[in-house]
Amino acid sequence: MNKPQWWVRLLPTIAISLFAFSIIPIGAQAQPTIPKIVYEIQGSDQVVLVQAPRWNSTKGTLRAFEKRGSLWVEVIPAVVANLGYGGLVPGDNRVQGTGKTPTGAYSLVSAFGTKKNPGSKLPYKKIREYDAWTYNPKFPSTYNIFQTVKKSWKSYGQFVERLNYYGVQYNYSLILDFNLPPGKITSGANGIRRTSEPANTQRGGGIFLHVTNGKKTAGCIAVKQSVMKELLQWVEPSRNPVIHIEVTD
């Protein structure tokens, strides 16, 4: 009996290969690899991951992931993130005035912006002309606190941010739970908000995830406005959103 020609023997293999190719949707892409750290973060179903290549980096990348059932899925692919002009530092070691972005994991607790709420489910504060963020070490009870009182804050010198004066950066902003005061915050008769237990006045305050103006930050993380709007619409308090900042080197 004559043996079949070589091309005849390959026909079944060719047929199987063509069938397999035919069931892959046109334009489909493989799911990106989920970084190990995303699986290690406990108690959160939404993770914003910021990674920098070195401790002295002033730029990195931002990605966002959410848990669907038992699987983690990337919902925002890598985008450029501007970081502090001083690079990065472990959060517990950060010192005010160094311009360093703190590494570590922090809850995303609330939001604010000069633009109206784009649909965030987190508490969102529309900025008014006199809203401010105070962090003068000489006044611990008001350190790292959002203020809504109509006041000049001249006595705070450089240790106050008049939020309405920062241009595009604060169009949209998410507040990180970095060195926020652990005590109860109340408003006095003059409207100034104070805490019963101050934050650490050496570590700095006002660490946000906000819109970039294309420059280095003073310790915040900044991305383009379309990404910030998407993040605000995506985060859900019930899913305990966190941001994890790390150096990959």
N, C-alpha and C positions, 0 to 999 in steps of 0.2 A: 504493500500500500504506500502510495507517495505521501511524503510529509507535506503539510500545507505551507504555502509561501510565508516568509517572515511577516509580511504585512497583514496576512490573514490572522496570524496568531496574536497580533497587537490590537485587533479590532475590539475585543471586549474591554481592554484597558482604556482605549480611546473613548469608547461609548460611555464608560463610567465617569471619566474625567469631564466629558462634555456635559453630562447630566448634572454633575456637582456644580460646574460653572454656571449652568442655566438657572439654578435655584438661588444664587446670590443676587440680591437686588442690585440693579445698576446704580452706581454712585454710593453704595453702602461702604462704610468705613469701620474698621475695627475699633472697639471701645478702647479708650486710652487706659494705660496702666494707672491704677489707683495707688497713690503713695502709701507706704506702710503706716505712716503717722496718722492717717485718716482713720484707720481701723483701731488705732490705739487710744484715740480720744474717747473718753467715756461720757455718757449722759447727753450726747448731742446727736441730732439727726441732720444737722446742717453745719458744714465746716467750710470756712473761708481759709485757704492756705496761702500764706505769703512766704516765699522762699528767696533768699539772697545767696549768691555764690560765696561771699567772703564777709568777714566781720566789718571790713571797712567799705563795703558796698553802699552806694547811694541809690542803686536801682536793683529791682528784683522782679519777680513775677507774682501774679495773683491768679488763683484758680478757686472755683467753688464746687463743692460736692454735697449731695444729699443722699440720705438712705431711703431706698425704696424696698420695702420688705426686708429681706436679709442682705440686699445688695447695695453697694455704694455706686453712685453714678455721678459723673462729672457734668455739671450743668452750666458752668462758665469756663471755657478753655482759657489757657494761659494768656494774660495780658500784662503789659509793662506796668510796674508800680514804682513810683518815686518814693524814696525813703529819706531818713534824716541825713542832714549834711555831715553829721559825725559818725555815720555808719550805724552799726547795731551793737547792742549790749544785752546780756541777760537781764530780764526785767527787774529782778531783785537788786541788781547792782546799778541801776540807772541813777544818774545824778542830774538834777535840774540844771538847765542851761548848757548842756553838752551837745544838744542836737542829735541825740542818738535814739534810734527806734528800739523799743524794748522787745526782746524775743520772749516766747512763751505763749500760753493759751489764755484768751480773755473772752468773756461773754460779750455779746453785742446787745447792749441793754436798752438803748433808745436812739432817737435820731432827731436831727434838726436841719433847717435849711432856709435860705433866703427865698427859695421857691416853694410853692405850695406842695403839700404832701402828694407824691406821685402814686400813692396807693400802699404805703407801708402799713403793716399790721403792728409794728412796734410803736410805742408812744412817739409822736412826731410833733416837734415844736416849730411853728412858722416864725422865723426870726423877725423881730421888730427893731426899730432904730436903736434902742437903748439896751438891748439884750447883751450880756457879757459873760465871759468865763474868767473867774478870778482864781489866782494861784500865788498870792504874795505870802512868803513864809512868815512874815511878821504878823499875819492875821490867820492863824491856824483854823479858826472856826469857819472861815469862808474859803479854805484852800481846796482847789479843784472842784468847784461848784458852779453850776449854771445859775446865772442871776437874771432876773426879769424886772428889776426895779429901775426906775428912771433916775439915773445917778451918773455923775461924771467919772467917778473912780480915779480921779487924779492922784489921790494919795497912794494908790497902788502902783504908780509909776509904770514900769515895763511889765509888771506881773499881772496884767489883765488883757484879755482879748475882747475888743468891741466887735462882736461877731458880724455885724452888718457892714463892717468896713473892709472885709477881706476879699471882696470881689468874687471871682468864680469859685474859689476854693470851697466856700461854704454854701454854694448853691444847694448841695446835698451832703449830708455828713452823718456817719454812724458813730456813736460814742462807745469806746472800748471801756470795759471794766478794769482799767489800769489805774491803780492807786486812788480810786474813788473813796471818799470817806465812808467808813463802816457804820457811823452813827446815824441816828435819825435826823433828817433835815427839816427844819421848820422856818417859817418867815416871821420876822419880828414886826413890831409896829411900824418901822420905817421901810418895810418891804424887803430888807436884805435877808437872804437865805443863809442860815448857819447850821452847822452840824453839832450834835452832842458829843461826837467822837471824831476828831480830825484824821485826815489822811497823813501819810508820812511827808512832811514838808520838804524833805531833801530829794525826793525822787522825781518831782515834776508832775505836771498835770496837763490836761487838754490834749490827750492822745486820741486822735480820731482817725477814721477811715473816710476820706473826703475826696472831692474833685481836685484834679491836678491843674496847676497853672504852668506845667512844663518844667518846674524847677524842683530842687531838693526841698525837703520839708524841715521842720524843726524837731522832728521825731515821729510825725504822723506817717500814715500810708496814704498815698494819693494815686488815683486812677482817673481815666477819662470819664466825663460826665455820663455818657451812655451806660457805662458799666455800673456807676454808682446808682443810677436810676433803676437798673435791672436788679441790683443787690437789694435795694430798698423794697422793691416789689416782691422779692423772693423770700426774704427772711420772715420767719413766723415764730412768735414767742413760745408757742406750745412745743416747738421742736428744739428749743434751747440752742439757738445759733451761737457759734463761737468762731473766733479768728485765731489761727495758730500761725505764729511768726517764727521762722527758723533760719539758721545759716546752714547751708548744705555742705560746705567745705569741711 
